Amino acid sequence: MTLDEIAKMIRSCDKCPLSKERTQAVPGDGNPKSRVVFIGEAPGFWEDKEGIPFVGRGGKLLTKKLESIGILRKDVFITNIAKCRPPDNRRPTKEEVALCTPYLNAQLETLAPEIIVPLGATSGEFIFKKYGLTWTGMLKENGVEKRINTIFGEVKIIPVIHPAAVLRNPHRTDMFVDALKKLI
Ligand code: URA
């Protein structure tokens, strides 16, 4: 399947209640040939309006810090665990994650990335479980690289604290940037 075909399925998905409240689904954005895939939790207010992941305050911080280390957002691919905005930006439920992640799995198979960057604990926990790893908590896993074998070859997983958590806790900016630097 191509990324466009997967995106089309996501945009017309009505498998879970989040589809009823969305303005639009947010399949993902960026370079389909990227070696690196960033995976956040779920769209927020602005992502739901614009249909593009990480365009709100957290996304702007991510874009700025990536640029500061020489990575352009257009060169990577960014998506989320849940493709529709949960009300009040709550965490997606287990059921919503279970119904939505076949799309993420399909995207990963198509992208066949060399590096997966889960942003935040929801994404980190999902990716670790998917690849048989034990999640020990965001602050412990931040910037710690794991290598796993997948159907598309060896992949590095580098979890990074979520930019929204950095906005809430500005003293964590250095650990955020240090973790991103593991990509270069
Ligand atoms: N937070 C996320 O996890 N994803 C987005 O797309 C925006 C904010």
Backbone and ligand atoms as CSV (ligand in chain L), in Angstrom:
chain,resi,resn,atom,element,x,y,z
A,1,MET,N,N,0.828,-1.205,0.000
A,1,MET,CA,C,0.000,0.000,0.000
A,1,MET,C,C,0.870,1.267,0.000
A,2,THR,N,N,0.447,2.298,-0.697
A,2,THR,CA,C,1.218,3.551,-0.658
A,2,THR,C,C,0.739,4.406,0.533
A,3,LEU,N,N,1.551,5.393,0.899
A,3,LEU,CA,C,1.147,6.277,2.004
A,3,LEU,C,C,-0.143,7.027,1.659
A,4,ASP,N,N,-0.293,7.384,0.384
A,4,ASP,CA,C,-1.519,8.087,-0.032
A,4,ASP,C,C,-2.746,7.195,0.122
A,5,GLU,N,N,-2.580,5.923,-0.216
A,5,GLU,CA,C,-3.714,4.996,-0.056
A,5,GLU,C,C,-4.082,4.840,1.422
A,6,ILE,N,N,-3.050,4.744,2.267
A,6,ILE,CA,C,-3.320,4.622,3.711
A,6,ILE,C,C,-3.995,5.905,4.216
A,7,ALA,N,N,-3.498,7.057,3.764
A,7,ALA,CA,C,-4.069,8.345,4.200
A,7,ALA,C,C,-5.548,8.453,3.805
A,8,LYS,N,N,-5.861,7.952,2.634
A,8,LYS,CA,C,-7.258,8.000,2.160
A,8,LYS,C,C,-8.162,7.163,3.082
A,9,MET,N,N,-7.659,5.984,3.475
A,9,MET,CA,C,-8.433,5.128,4.382
A,9,MET,C,C,-8.615,5.820,5.735
A,10,ILE,N,N,-7.550,6.470,6.208
A,10,ILE,CA,C,-7.626,7.155,7.507
A,10,ILE,C,C,-8.665,8.284,7.441
A,11,ARG,N,N,-8.643,9.039,6.338
A,11,ARG,CA,C,-9.548,10.201,6.241
A,11,ARG,C,C,-11.016,9.784,6.219
A,12,SER,N,N,-11.278,8.562,5.758
A,12,SER,CA,C,-12.694,8.154,5.722
A,12,SER,C,C,-13.026,7.151,6.832
A,13,CYS,N,N,-12.104,6.961,7.777
A,13,CYS,CA,C,-12.313,5.965,8.840
A,13,CYS,C,C,-13.438,6.393,9.783
A,14,ASP,N,N,-14.306,5.422,10.141
A,14,ASP,CA,C,-15.317,5.714,11.167
A,14,ASP,C,C,-15.390,4.573,12.185
A,15,LYS,N,N,-14.212,3.961,12.445
A,15,LYS,CA,C,-14.197,2.782,13.321
A,15,LYS,C,C,-14.360,3.117,14.797
A,16,CYS,N,N,-14.011,4.324,15.210
A,16,CYS,CA,C,-14.107,4.621,16.652
A,16,CYS,C,C,-14.798,5.963,16.855
A,17,PRO,N,N,-15.223,6.236,18.091
A,17,PRO,CA,C,-16.007,7.456,18.360
A,17,PRO,C,C,-15.260,8.754,18.054
A,18,LEU,N,N,-13.915,8.704,18.025
A,18,LEU,CA,C,-13.178,9.950,17.735
A,18,LEU,C,C,-13.530,10.486,16.344
A,19,SER,N,N,-13.914,9.589,15.458
A,19,SER,CA,C,-14.232,10.022,14.089
A,19,SER,C,C,-15.469,10.922,14.060
A,20,LYS,N,N,-16.332,10.768,15.061
A,20,LYS,CA,C,-17.585,11.551,15.077
A,20,LYS,C,C,-17.319,13.011,15.442
A,21,GLU,N,N,-16.242,13.233,16.198
A,21,GLU,CA,C,-16.025,14.590,16.728
A,21,GLU,C,C,-14.941,15.354,15.988
A,22,ARG,N,N,-14.292,14.691,15.052
A,22,ARG,CA,C,-13.154,15.364,14.402
A,22,ARG,C,C,-13.629,16.385,13.369
A,23,THR,N,N,-12.787,17.400,13.126
A,23,THR,CA,C,-12.971,18.236,11.943
A,23,THR,C,C,-12.462,17.450,10.749
A,24,GLN,N,N,-11.281,16.875,10.935
A,24,GLN,CA,C,-10.708,15.996,9.915
A,24,GLN,C,C,-9.663,15.093,10.565
A,25,ALA,N,N,-9.397,13.965,9.926
A,25,ALA,CA,C,-8.348,13.078,10.420
A,25,ALA,C,C,-6.986,13.651,10.014
A,26,VAL,N,N,-5.948,13.194,10.725
A,26,VAL,CA,C,-4.590,13.713,10.495
A,26,VAL,C,C,-3.664,12.511,10.224
A,27,PRO,N,N,-3.544,12.116,8.961
A,27,PRO,CA,C,-2.808,10.877,8.670
A,27,PRO,C,C,-1.299,10.955,8.937
A,28,GLY,N,N,-0.676,12.080,8.561
A,28,GLY,CA,C,0.782,12.182,8.716
A,28,GLY,C,C,1.301,13.157,7.680
A,29,ASP,N,N,2.576,13.527,7.812
A,29,ASP,CA,C,3.103,14.589,6.955
A,29,ASP,C,C,4.612,14.432,6.832
A,30,GLY,N,N,5.145,14.792,5.680
A,30,GLY,CA,C,6.597,14.806,5.533
A,30,GLY,C,C,7.074,14.037,4.332
A,31,ASN,N,N,8.365,13.673,4.404
A,31,ASN,CA,C,9.020,13.027,3.269
A,31,ASN,C,C,8.767,11.517,3.297
A,32,PRO,N,N,8.086,10.987,2.301
A,32,PRO,CA,C,7.789,9.549,2.294
A,32,PRO,C,C,9.049,8.685,2.163
A,33,LYS,N,N,10.169,9.304,1.790
A,33,LYS,CA,C,11.420,8.544,1.659
A,33,LYS,C,C,12.323,8.716,2.884
A,34,SER,N,N,11.792,9.386,3.911
A,34,SER,CA,C,12.626,9.671,5.085
A,34,SER,C,C,13.124,8.397,5.770
A,35,ARG,N,N,14.371,8.474,6.323
A,35,ARG,CA,C,14.899,7.363,7.139
A,35,ARG,C,C,14.316,7.421,8.543
A,36,VAL,N,N,13.756,8.594,8.898
A,36,VAL,CA,C,13.321,8.815,10.281
A,36,VAL,C,C,11.815,9.067,10.340
A,37,VAL,N,N,11.144,8.385,11.277
A,37,VAL,CA,C,9.718,8.621,11.472
A,37,VAL,C,C,9.480,9.029,12.925
A,38,PHE,N,N,8.831,10.166,13.112
A,38,PHE,CA,C,8.432,10.623,14.447
A,38,PHE,C,C,6.979,10.220,14.678
A,39,ILE,N,N,6.700,9.698,15.872
A,39,ILE,CA,C,5.326,9.281,16.178
A,39,ILE,C,C,4.870,9.938,17.478
A,40,GLY,N,N,3.898,10.840,17.375
A,40,GLY,CA,C,3.332,11.489,18.561
A,40,GLY,C,C,2.143,10.708,19.081
A,41,GLU,N,N,1.329,11.387,19.901
A,41,GLU,CA,C,0.206,10.698,20.549
A,41,GLU,C,C,-1.077,10.798,19.716
A,42,ALA,N,N,-1.526,12.024,19.501
A,42,ALA,CA,C,-2.790,12.252,18.784
A,42,ALA,C,C,-2.857,13.720,18.394
A,43,PRO,N,N,-3.641,14.048,17.365
A,43,PRO,CA,C,-3.774,15.460,16.979
A,43,PRO,C,C,-4.394,16.272,18.109
A,44,GLY,N,N,-4.020,17.538,18.183
A,44,GLY,CA,C,-4.648,18.479,19.110
A,44,GLY,C,C,-5.555,19.428,18.328
A,45,PHE,N,N,-5.858,20.575,18.937
A,45,PHE,CA,C,-6.808,21.535,18.356
A,45,PHE,C,C,-6.395,21.970,16.940
A,46,TRP,N,N,-5.144,22.427,16.801
A,46,TRP,CA,C,-4.720,22.986,15.507
A,46,TRP,C,C,-4.522,21.903,14.463
A,47,GLU,N,N,-4.067,20.739,14.903
A,47,GLU,CA,C,-3.860,19.627,13.965
A,47,GLU,C,C,-5.212,19.195,13.375
A,48,ASP,N,N,-6.231,19.157,14.246
A,48,ASP,CA,C,-7.591,18.797,13.808
A,48,ASP,C,C,-8.129,19.815,12.804
A,49,LYS,N,N,-7.767,21.089,13.009
A,49,LYS,CA,C,-8.232,22.143,12.071
A,49,LYS,C,C,-7.492,22.054,10.744
A,50,GLU,N,N,-6.171,21.807,10.820
A,50,GLU,CA,C,-5.343,21.912,9.605
A,50,GLU,C,C,-5.103,20.579,8.902
A,51,GLY,N,N,-5.327,19.473,9.612
A,51,GLY,CA,C,-5.116,18.154,9.004
A,51,GLY,C,C,-3.651,17.748,8.922
A,52,ILE,N,N,-2.780,18.473,9.656
A,52,ILE,CA,C,-1.330,18.217,9.628
A,52,ILE,C,C,-0.857,18.016,11.076
A,53,PRO,N,N,-0.013,16.996,11.334
A,53,PRO,CA,C,0.433,16.772,12.706
A,53,PRO,C,C,1.434,17.826,13.173
A,54,PHE,N,N,1.442,18.051,14.461
A,54,PHE,CA,C,2.447,18.910,15.108
A,54,PHE,C,C,2.568,20.298,14.452
A,55,VAL,N,N,1.428,20.994,14.370
A,55,VAL,CA,C,1.444,22.386,13.882
A,55,VAL,C,C,1.129,23.379,15.003
A,56,GLY,N,N,0.740,22.883,16.184
A,56,GLY,CA,C,0.436,23.762,17.320
A,56,GLY,C,C,1.727,24.175,18.034
A,57,ARG,N,N,1.595,24.605,19.293
A,57,ARG,CA,C,2.771,25.115,20.029
A,57,ARG,C,C,3.840,24.045,20.191
A,58,GLY,N,N,3.411,22.829,20.530
A,58,GLY,CA,C,4.370,21.727,20.698
A,58,GLY,C,C,5.093,21.433,19.386
A,59,GLY,N,N,4.321,21.457,18.314
A,59,GLY,CA,C,4.896,21.183,16.994
A,59,GLY,C,C,5.901,22.251,16.590
A,60,LYS,N,N,5.575,23.501,16.932
A,60,LYS,CA,C,6.503,24.601,16.577
A,60,LYS,C,C,7.810,24.445,17.352
A,61,LEU,N,N,7.692,24.019,18.618
A,61,LEU,CA,C,8.909,23.801,19.422
A,61,LEU,C,C,9.735,22.657,18.807
A,62,LEU,N,N,9.052,21.588,18.427
A,62,LEU,CA,C,9.753,20.449,17.811
A,62,LEU,C,C,10.473,20.891,16.533
A,63,THR,N,N,9.743,21.628,15.673
A,63,THR,CA,C,10.318,22.092,14.406
A,63,THR,C,C,11.543,22.970,14.655
A,64,LYS,N,N,11.423,23.887,15.630
A,64,LYS,CA,C,12.519,24.816,15.933
A,64,LYS,C,C,13.746,24.073,16.468
A,65,LYS,N,N,13.528,23.131,17.374
A,65,LYS,CA,C,14.668,22.411,17.966
A,65,LYS,C,C,15.301,21.468,16.938
A,66,LEU,N,N,14.487,20.896,16.054
A,66,LEU,CA,C,15.071,20.060,14.986
A,66,LEU,C,C,15.954,20.931,14.091
A,67,GLU,N,N,15.434,22.111,13.728
A,67,GLU,CA,C,16.228,23.016,12.873
A,67,GLU,C,C,17.530,23.405,13.549
A,68,SER,N,N,17.485,23.590,14.869
A,68,SER,CA,C,18.697,24.018,15.602
A,68,SER,C,C,19.800,22.961,15.526
A,69,ILE,N,N,19.423,21.709,15.234
A,69,ILE,CA,C,20.456,20.668,15.104
A,69,ILE,C,C,20.595,20.218,13.639
A,70,GLY,N,N,20.036,21.016,12.736
A,70,GLY,CA,C,20.270,20.782,11.309
A,70,GLY,C,C,19.316,19.800,10.651
A,71,ILE,N,N,18.175,19.517,11.296
A,71,ILE,CA,C,17.193,18.605,10.673
A,71,ILE,C,C,15.970,19.421,10.262
A,72,LEU,N,N,15.625,19.343,8.974
A,72,LEU,CA,C,14.452,20.077,8.499
A,72,LEU,C,C,13.236,19.179,8.551
A,73,ARG,N,N,12.152,19.751,9.020
A,73,ARG,CA,C,10.933,18.983,9.190
A,73,ARG,C,C,10.458,18.350,7.886
A,74,LYS,N,N,10.670,19.067,6.780
A,74,LYS,CA,C,10.209,18.518,5.493
A,74,LYS,C,C,10.986,17.256,5.101
A,75,ASP,N,N,12.119,17.035,5.734
A,75,ASP,CA,C,12.945,15.869,5.397
A,75,ASP,C,C,12.585,14.617,6.203
A,76,VAL,N,N,11.765,14.774,7.239
A,76,VAL,CA,C,11.388,13.605,8.045
A,76,VAL,C,C,9.895,13.343,7.865
A,77,PHE,N,N,9.413,12.217,8.406
A,77,PHE,CA,C,7.981,11.938,8.352
A,77,PHE,C,C,7.443,11.979,9.777
A,78,ILE,N,N,6.280,12.622,9.955
A,78,ILE,CA,C,5.691,12.768,11.294
A,78,ILE,C,C,4.250,12.276,11.279
A,79,THR,N,N,3.923,11.429,12.248
A,79,THR,CA,C,2.543,10.981,12.370
A,79,THR,C,C,2.215,10.788,13.850
A,80,ASN,N,N,1.086,10.169,14.125
A,80,ASN,CA,C,0.647,9.958,15.507
A,80,ASN,C,C,0.122,8.542,15.686
A,81,ILE,N,N,0.003,8.138,16.955
A,81,ILE,CA,C,-0.634,6.858,17.297
A,81,ILE,C,C,-2.113,6.905,16.888
A,82,ALA,N,N,-2.843,7.929,17.361
A,82,ALA,CA,C,-4.254,8.113,16.997
A,82,ALA,C,C,-4.323,9.193,15.922
A,83,LYS,N,N,-5.124,8.965,14.921
A,83,LYS,CA,C,-5.167,9.898,13.784
A,83,LYS,C,C,-6.263,10.952,13.914
A,84,CYS,N,N,-7.118,10.837,14.948
A,84,CYS,CA,C,-8.159,11.848,15.162
A,84,CYS,C,C,-8.011,12.437,16.556
A,85,ARG,N,N,-8.446,13.694,16.700
A,85,ARG,CA,C,-8.266,14.402,17.983
A,85,ARG,C,C,-9.201,13.863,19.070
A,86,PRO,N,N,-8.667,13.449,20.211
A,86,PRO,CA,C,-9.535,13.099,21.342
A,86,PRO,C,C,-10.086,14.370,21.981
A,87,PRO,N,N,-11.342,14.342,22.467
A,87,PRO,CA,C,-11.933,15.535,23.073
A,87,PRO,C,C,-11.049,16.066,24.202
A,88,ASP,N,N,-10.927,17.382,24.282
A,88,ASP,CA,C,-10.105,18.049,25.312
A,88,ASP,C,C,-8.663,17.550,25.341
A,89,ASN,N,N,-8.205,17.007,24.243
A,89,ASN,CA,C,-6.820,16.513,24.144
A,89,ASN,C,C,-6.490,15.433,25.182
A,90,ARG,N,N,-7.493,14.669,25.618
A,90,ARG,CA,C,-7.185,13.568,26.539
A,90,ARG,C,C,-6.370,12.517,25.796
A,91,ARG,N,N,-5.769,11.599,26.584
A,91,ARG,CA,C,-5.033,10.502,25.941
A,91,ARG,C,C,-6.016,9.596,25.214
A,92,PRO,N,N,-5.656,9.076,24.056
A,92,PRO,CA,C,-6.553,8.100,23.416
A,92,PRO,C,C,-6.685,6.861,24.307
A,93,THR,N,N,-7.891,6.273,24.334
A,93,THR,CA,C,-8.111,5.081,25.169
A,93,THR,C,C,-7.446,3.863,24.525
A,94,LYS,N,N,-7.354,2.784,25.319
A,94,LYS,CA,C,-6.779,1.525,24.799
A,94,LYS,C,C,-7.535,1.053,23.566
A,95,GLU,N,N,-8.880,1.179,23.629
A,95,GLU,CA,C,-9.714,0.714,22.505
A,95,GLU,C,C,-9.437,1.561,21.258
A,96,GLU,N,N,-9.346,2.888,21.459
A,96,GLU,CA,C,-9.079,3.771,20.313
A,96,GLU,C,C,-7.706,3.457,19.711
A,97,VAL,N,N,-6.727,3.229,20.589
A,97,VAL,CA,C,-5.380,2.906,20.099
A,97,VAL,C,C,-5.423,1.589,19.319
A,98,ALA,N,N,-6.146,0.605,19.857
A,98,ALA,CA,C,-6.205,-0.709,19.186
A,98,ALA,C,C,-6.879,-0.586,17.814
A,99,LEU,N,N,-7.910,0.258,17.723
A,99,LEU,CA,C,-8.618,0.399,16.447
A,99,LEU,C,C,-7.822,1.224,15.436
A,100,CYS,N,N,-7.006,2.153,15.932
A,100,CYS,CA,C,-6.318,3.083,15.029
A,100,CYS,C,C,-4.942,2.587,14.579
A,101,THR,N,N,-4.256,1.829,15.419
A,101,THR,CA,C,-2.853,1.540,15.108
A,101,THR,C,C,-2.603,0.611,13.913
A,102,PRO,N,N,-3.606,-0.140,13.411
A,102,PRO,CA,C,-3.337,-0.813,12.141
A,102,PRO,C,C,-2.900,0.180,11.041
A,103,TYR,N,N,-3.376,1.428,11.124
A,103,TYR,CA,C,-2.945,2.435,10.134
A,103,TYR,C,C,-1.470,2.787,10.332
A,104,LEU,N,N,-1.079,2.956,11.595
A,104,LEU,CA,C,0.332,3.254,11.879
A,104,LEU,C,C,1.212,2.080,11.441
A,105,ASN,N,N,0.763,0.867,11.747
A,105,ASN,CA,C,1.554,-0.304,11.351
A,105,ASN,C,C,1.724,-0.350,9.831
A,106,ALA,N,N,0.661,-0.044,9.110
A,106,ALA,CA,C,0.743,-0.028,7.642
A,106,ALA,C,C,1.697,1.077,7.180
A,107,GLN,N,N,1.625,2.238,7.827
A,107,GLN,CA,C,2.539,3.336,7.451
A,107,GLN,C,C,3.990,2.928,7.687
A,108,LEU,N,N,4.255,2.267,8.812
A,108,LEU,CA,C,5.635,1.866,9.114
A,108,LEU,C,C,6.139,0.844,8.096
A,109,GLU,N,N,5.276,-0.088,7.706
A,109,GLU,CA,C,5.701,-1.079,6.708
A,109,GLU,C,C,6.019,-0.415,5.373
A,110,THR,N,N,5.238,0.592,5.017
A,110,THR,CA,C,5.476,1.291,3.747
A,110,THR,C,C,6.724,2.172,3.832
A,111,LEU,N,N,6.873,2.880,4.946
A,111,LEU,CA,C,8.014,3.794,5.084
A,111,LEU,C,C,9.324,3.033,5.298
A,112,ALA,N,N,9.240,1.875,5.972
A,112,ALA,CA,C,10.427,1.072,6.306
A,112,ALA,C,C,11.565,1.957,6.829
A,113,PRO,N,N,11.316,2.691,7.922
A,113,PRO,CA,C,12.321,3.650,8.413
A,113,PRO,C,C,13.522,2.958,9.048
A,114,GLU,N,N,14.638,3.688,9.111
A,114,GLU,CA,C,15.813,3.183,9.844
A,114,GLU,C,C,15.742,3.593,11.313
A,115,ILE,N,N,15.052,4.714,11.564
A,115,ILE,CA,C,14.944,5.214,12.943
A,115,ILE,C,C,13.484,5.570,13.236
A,116,ILE,N,N,12.981,5.065,14.360
A,116,ILE,CA,C,11.640,5.436,14.823
A,116,ILE,C,C,11.809,6.269,16.088
A,117,VAL,N,N,11.163,7.443,16.112
A,117,VAL,CA,C,11.247,8.320,17.283
A,117,VAL,C,C,9.861,8.454,17.913
A,118,PRO,N,N,9.584,7.662,18.951
A,118,PRO,CA,C,8.321,7.870,19.655
A,118,PRO,C,C,8.437,9.153,20.479
A,119,LEU,N,N,7.442,10.034,20.333
A,119,LEU,CA,C,7.424,11.287,21.109
A,119,LEU,C,C,6.438,11.111,22.258
A,120,GLY,N,N,6.948,11.007,23.472
A,120,GLY,CA,C,6.083,10.866,24.640
A,120,GLY,C,C,5.767,9.422,24.978
A,121,ALA,N,N,5.142,9.257,26.157
A,121,ALA,CA,C,4.954,7.915,26.718
A,121,ALA,C,C,3.901,7.083,25.983
A,122,THR,N,N,2.825,7.706,25.504
A,122,THR,CA,C,1.790,6.910,24.821
A,122,THR,C,C,2.396,6.218,23.607
A,123,SER,N,N,3.168,6.976,22.866
A,123,SER,CA,C,3.798,6.437,21.670
A,123,SER,C,C,4.929,5.468,22.046
A,124,GLY,N,N,5.732,5.862,23.041
A,124,GLY,CA,C,6.834,5.001,23.471
A,124,GLY,C,C,6.337,3.643,23.931
A,125,GLU,N,N,5.292,3.656,24.756
A,125,GLU,CA,C,4.753,2.386,25.264
A,125,GLU,C,C,4.238,1.516,24.121
A,126,PHE,N,N,3.542,2.127,23.169
A,126,PHE,CA,C,2.998,1.347,22.060
A,126,PHE,C,C,4.130,0.729,21.225
A,127,ILE,N,N,5.112,1.547,20.873
A,127,ILE,CA,C,6.199,1.058,20.011
A,127,ILE,C,C,7.035,-0.004,20.743
A,128,PHE,N,N,7.300,0.222,22.030
A,128,PHE,CA,C,8.077,-0.780,22.777
A,128,PHE,C,C,7.326,-2.112,22.810
A,129,LYS,N,N,6.043,-2.065,23.103
A,129,LYS,CA,C,5.248,-3.291,23.181
A,129,LYS,C,C,5.215,-3.986,21.813
A,130,LYS,N,N,5.016,-3.200,20.776
A,130,LYS,CA,C,4.958,-3.766,19.414
A,130,LYS,C,C,6.225,-4.564,19.095
A,131,TYR,N,N,7.382,-4.065,19.554
A,131,TYR,CA,C,8.640,-4.732,19.221
A,131,TYR,C,C,9.203,-5.549,20.388
A,132,GLY,N,N,8.340,-5.879,21.363
A,132,GLY,CA,C,8.747,-6.791,22.441
A,132,GLY,C,C,9.734,-6.200,23.431
A,133,LEU,N,N,9.735,-4.874,23.577
A,133,LEU,CA,C,10.643,-4.224,24.535
A,133,LEU,C,C,9.870,-3.826,25.798
A,134,THR,N,N,10.588,-3.674,26.897
A,134,THR,CA,C,9.944,-3.283,28.156
A,134,THR,C,C,10.112,-1.783,28.381
A,135,TRP,N,N,9.011,-1.102,28.541
A,135,TRP,CA,C,9.006,0.360,28.742
A,135,TRP,C,C,9.208,0.664,30.216
A,136,THR,N,N,10.210,1.488,30.538
A,136,THR,CA,C,10.488,1.752,31.954
A,136,THR,C,C,10.097,3.175,32.376
A,137,GLY,N,N,9.496,3.946,31.463
A,137,GLY,CA,C,9.078,5.313,31.808
A,137,GLY,C,C,9.803,6.326,30.947
A,138,MET,N,N,9.101,7.427,30.636
A,138,MET,CA,C,9.622,8.414,29.674
A,138,MET,C,C,10.945,9.027,30.124
A,139,LEU,N,N,11.034,9.387,31.383
A,139,LEU,CA,C,12.246,10.089,31.805
A,139,LEU,C,C,13.461,9.163,31.758
A,140,LYS,N,N,13.225,7.860,31.973
A,140,LYS,CA,C,14.340,6.904,31.881
A,140,LYS,C,C,14.686,6.572,30.437
A,141,GLU,N,N,13.671,6.499,29.580
A,141,GLU,CA,C,13.905,6.062,28.193
A,141,GLU,C,C,14.351,7.197,27.279
A,142,ASN,N,N,14.163,8.458,27.722
A,142,ASN,CA,C,14.472,9.603,26.865
A,142,ASN,C,C,15.900,9.532,26.301
A,143,GLY,N,N,15.988,9.488,24.986
A,143,GLY,CA,C,17.297,9.519,24.322
A,143,GLY,C,C,18.078,8.213,24.388
A,144,VAL,N,N,17.489,7.163,24.953
A,144,VAL,CA,C,18.200,5.877,25.044
A,144,VAL,C,C,17.838,5.019,23.823
A,145,GLU,N,N,18.867,4.732,23.023
A,145,GLU,CA,C,18.623,4.024,21.757
A,145,GLU,C,C,18.462,2.508,21.974
A,146,LYS,N,N,17.482,1.928,21.264
A,146,LYS,CA,C,17.319,0.471,21.247
A,146,LYS,C,C,17.413,0.030,19.783
A,147,ARG,N,N,17.928,-1.179,19.553
A,147,ARG,CA,C,17.959,-1.725,18.183
A,147,ARG,C,C,17.093,-2.963,18.127
A,148,ILE,N,N,16.264,-3.028,17.091
A,148,ILE,CA,C,15.384,-4.191,16.978
A,148,ILE,C,C,15.387,-4.679,15.525
A,149,ASN,N,N,15.012,-5.950,15.353
A,149,ASN,CA,C,14.868,-6.476,13.993
A,149,ASN,C,C,13.402,-6.465,13.609
A,150,THR,N,N,13.128,-5.946,12.432
A,150,THR,CA,C,11.751,-5.887,11.960
A,150,THR,C,C,11.681,-6.568,10.600
A,151,ILE,N,N,10.455,-6.676,10.075
A,151,ILE,CA,C,10.330,-7.280,8.746
A,151,ILE,C,C,11.006,-6.420,7.673
A,152,PHE,N,N,11.305,-5.141,8.000
A,152,PHE,CA,C,12.024,-4.323,7.014
A,152,PHE,C,C,13.460,-4.041,7.449
A,153,GLY,N,N,14.027,-4.907,8.295
A,153,GLY,CA,C,15.440,-4.787,8.652
A,153,GLY,C,C,15.662,-4.219,10.040
A,154,GLU,N,N,16.959,-3.932,10.360
A,154,GLU,CA,C,17.258,-3.426,11.698
A,154,GLU,C,C,16.814,-1.969,11.838
A,155,VAL,N,N,16.186,-1.675,12.945
A,155,VAL,CA,C,15.656,-0.330,13.179
A,155,VAL,C,C,16.127,0.150,14.552
A,156,LYS,N,N,16.495,1.451,14.612
A,156,LYS,CA,C,16.815,2.060,15.905
A,156,LYS,C,C,15.550,2.721,16.428
A,157,ILE,N,N,15.313,2.567,17.719
A,157,ILE,CA,C,14.201,3.286,18.355
A,157,ILE,C,C,14.817,4.279,19.339
A,158,ILE,N,N,14.492,5.547,19.154
A,158,ILE,CA,C,15.031,6.579,20.050
A,158,ILE,C,C,13.853,7.368,20.639
A,159,PRO,N,N,13.401,6.993,21.836
A,159,PRO,CA,C,12.276,7.737,22.431
A,159,PRO,C,C,12.714,9.147,22.839
A,160,VAL,N,N,11.811,10.097,22.636
A,160,VAL,CA,C,12.092,11.495,23.004
A,160,VAL,C,C,10.885,12.032,23.766
A,161,ILE,N,N,11.156,12.762,24.827
A,161,ILE,CA,C,10.085,13.377,25.617
A,161,ILE,C,C,9.179,14.219,24.693
A,162,HIS,N,N,7.874,14.242,24.981
A,162,HIS,CA,C,6.931,14.946,24.106
A,162,HIS,C,C,7.138,16.463,24.211
A,163,PRO,N,N,7.132,17.179,23.084
A,163,PRO,CA,C,7.345,18.638,23.164
A,163,PRO,C,C,6.319,19.354,24.041
A,164,ALA,N,N,5.088,18.841,24.108
A,164,ALA,CA,C,4.091,19.487,24.983
A,164,ALA,C,C,4.516,19.372,26.443
A,165,ALA,N,N,5.179,18.269,26.793
A,165,ALA,CA,C,5.680,18.108,28.173
A,165,ALA,C,C,6.821,19.084,28.428
A,166,VAL,N,N,7.588,19.397,27.384
A,166,VAL,CA,C,8.683,20.370,27.521
A,166,VAL,C,C,8.097,21.776,27.712
A,167,LEU,N,N,7.002,22.068,27.004
A,167,LEU,CA,C,6.354,23.380,27.183
A,167,LEU,C,C,5.837,23.538,28.615
A,168,ARG,N,N,5.351,22.433,29.182
A,168,ARG,CA,C,4.855,22.492,30.571
A,168,ARG,C,C,6.001,22.519,31.582
A,169,ASN,N,N,7.141,21.961,31.179
A,169,ASN,CA,C,8.306,21.858,32.083
A,169,ASN,C,C,9.547,22.359,31.344
A,170,PRO,N,N,9.692,23.684,31.216
A,170,PRO,CA,C,10.781,24.228,30.390
A,170,PRO,C,C,12.168,23.774,30.847
A,171,HIS,N,N,12.302,23.357,32.123
A,171,HIS,CA,C,13.624,22.883,32.573
A,171,HIS,C,C,14.006,21.564,31.878
A,172,ARG,N,N,13.065,20.975,31.156
A,172,ARG,CA,C,13.385,19.727,30.436
A,172,ARG,C,C,13.826,19.988,28.988
A,173,THR,N,N,14.011,21.279,28.626
A,173,THR,CA,C,14.391,21.603,27.244
A,173,THR,C,C,15.720,20.947,26.862
A,174,ASP,N,N,16.691,20.993,27.762
A,174,ASP,CA,C,18.013,20.432,27.416
A,174,ASP,C,C,17.927,18.929,27.182
A,175,MET,N,N,17.160,18.233,28.019
A,175,MET,CA,C,17.074,16.779,27.813
A,175,MET,C,C,16.334,16.438,26.518
A,176,PHE,N,N,15.389,17.311,26.138
A,176,PHE,CA,C,14.666,17.151,24.866
A,176,PHE,C,C,15.648,17.292,23.697
A,177,VAL,N,N,16.422,18.369,23.723
A,177,VAL,CA,C,17.364,18.623,22.616
A,177,VAL,C,C,18.474,17.560,22.607
A,178,ASP,N,N,18.953,17.169,23.770
A,178,ASP,CA,C,20.005,16.142,23.831
A,178,ASP,C,C,19.501,14.831,23.219
A,179,ALA,N,N,18.234,14.487,23.485
A,179,ALA,CA,C,17.671,13.255,22.916
A,179,ALA,C,C,17.559,13.389,21.394
A,180,LEU,N,N,17.115,14.568,20.917
A,180,LEU,CA,C,17.012,14.773,19.455
A,180,LEU,C,C,18.385,14.659,18.792
A,181,LYS,N,N,19.423,15.076,19.512
A,181,LYS,CA,C,20.777,15.033,18.938
A,181,LYS,C,C,21.248,13.605,18.667
A,182,LYS,N,N,20.596,12.622,19.281
A,182,LYS,CA,C,20.959,11.220,19.003
A,182,LYS,C,C,20.644,10.856,17.541
A,183,LEU,N,N,19.877,11.731,16.888
A,183,LEU,CA,C,19.513,11.478,15.488
A,183,LEU,C,C,20.609,11.898,14.514
A,184,ILE,N,N,21.586,12.683,14.995
A,184,ILE,CA,C,22.576,13.225,14.039
A,184,ILE,C,C,23.952,12.567,14.217
L,1,URA,N1,N,0.659,16.320,19.993
L,1,URA,C1,C,0.785,15.134,19.382
L,1,URA,O1,O,1.086,14.121,20.015
L,1,URA,N2,N,0.568,15.091,18.084
L,1,URA,C2,C,0.255,16.148,17.345
L,1,URA,O2,O,0.087,16.013,16.149
L,1,URA,C3,C,0.142,17.384,18.004
L,1,URA,C4,C,0.344,17.451,19.328
